[in-house]
Amino acid sequence: IFTGSVLELAVHNGQLIAGGSFTANDGAPLKRVAIWDGTAWLSLGGGLDDHVYALEVHNDTLYAGGRFRNSGDGANDLERIAYWNGVDWSPVSSGLNDKVTDLMTTPNGLWIAGGFTSDMDATVVVSGACSYNGSAYDGFPLPPMTNEATLFRSVQFGYGLSDGSISWFSDGSTFRPTGCWEI
C-alpha cells in the first residue's frame, strides 16, 4: 500500500514506473517515483523531493515532471523536470520556473505543459507550454495559457493542447485553433 497518491504510470524498458506524492510502499521508503520489479516497488535512484505529476518516455528516455526541485537525496538540482540516466535523475537543461503537470512525446520533441512562464535562466519565455528538442526549450507561437494546459493526441487531427478556454492542434510547425473548449 502506497503512503500518498500514485498520480502517473509509465512503462520504460518493459518495466512499470509510478510517480506521485507517495513516500513509502508497504513500509519501504520511496521518494515519489518507483519501479515495479515483479514482486515489489523499489526506489528509482534517490527519488524526487516533491510531487511527480507526469511521466513520459521520449526517444527511449524516461522523463518526469512535477513540483520537485531536487533529487530525493538532494544531490541533483532538477527544477521541476528531469530525465532518468539509468542511475539517477538528471536535469533537463536549466529546468522550468514552476510546476510541470503534463508531458507528451511527439515527432517534434517532448511537449511540456504546466504553470511555468520561463526556463530557470529566464532566457526562454514559454508561457505554460513548450517543447524540448534534446538541448533547449522552444516556446509555442501561441498566446499565454490562462490555465495550466493539458496535452492530447487525436488520430485524425494530430497533437494538441488545451488550457480549458481554447484548444489548439499542431502538426509540429503550425498551430490551429480547434473551436473546442474544455478538452
Stockholm file with secondary structure:
# STOCKHOLM 1.0

chainA/1-183         IFTGSVLELAVHNGQLIAGGSFTANDGAPLKRVAIWDGTAWLSLGGGLDDHVYALEVHNDTLYAGGRFRNSGDGANDLERIAYWNGVDWSPVSSGLNDKVTDLMTTPNGLWIAGGFTSDMDATVVVSGACSYNGSAYDGFPLPPMTNEATLFRSVQFGYGLSDGSISWFSDGSTFRPTGCWEI
#=GR chainA/1-183 SS CEESCEEEEEEETTEEEEEESCCEETTEECCSEEEECSSSEEECTTCBSSCEEEEEEETTEEEEEESCCBBTTSCSBCTTEEEECSSSEEECTTCBSSCEEEEEEETTEEEEEESCCBBTTSCSBCTTEEEECSSCEEECSSCCCSSCCEEEEETTTEEEEECSSCEEEESSSCEEECSCCCC
#=GC SS_cons         CEESCEEEEEEETTEEEEEESCCEETTEECCSEEEECSSSEEECTTCBSSCEEEEEEETTEEEEEESCCBBTTSCSBCTTEEEECSSSEEECTTCBSSCEEEEEEETTEEEEEESCCBBTTSCSBCTTEEEECSSCEEECSSCCCSSCCEEEEETTTEEEEECSSCEEEESSSCEEECSCCCC
//
